[in-house]
Amino acid sequence: MVCFLMSAVLAGACGREDASRTPIRGNAEGETLVQFTDFDCAGCKAVQPSVHALRISHPHIAIAFKSFPLSDTESGLWKHLVGRCVFNQDRDSFWLYYDLMFSSEAPAAVKTDHIAELLGLDAAALAACAKSLDTKEAVLADQLEGKKRGVGGTPSFFFKGRHVQGYQTPEQMRQFVNFSR
């Protein structure tokens, strides 16, 4: 799949995300920017400063995370499985995990005991969760949702029925959100 494909097309309307099943950063009751991303995607890592700048310039907008693993390898999917389980144990810790995965200190291979220690989580529960079929189904459900919405690569963003895909500068991200209003 293409990581840097740029397109802005109308997509299905994006309502509020269910905060009990979807990691949401910011005001879960406000307007929501839905982000389909892959932890191994260079474009997804590169766009993080733009997402951060949007959070500062538009504090009323929430950011919802959706898993969209591009890699067919087990290690690519594994990062998303562990992320889902971090969210299940402690919603706030998910965003620490997310930030770690896109930082310069991101581990090449994610080990549940190491992540649990870093985030103060139950290592045995994290490992068991990451290996469960329910967790894999939840991650693949995000991916299927993305495909149904027209995601062909990452990062992909949806806001108020509009879709933009690929790296966005901070200014492009602000324009996308403002244009969608």
Secondary structure, DSSP 8 states (H G I E B T S, - for coil): --SS--EEEE--------TTTS-EES-TTS-EEEEEE-TT-HHHHHTHHHHHHHHHH-TT-EEEEEE-----SHHHHHHHHHHHHHHHH-HHHHHHHHHHHTSTT--SS--HHHHHHHHT--HHHHHHHHTSHHHHHHHHHHHHHHHHHT--SSSEEEETTEEEES---HHHHHHHHHHT-
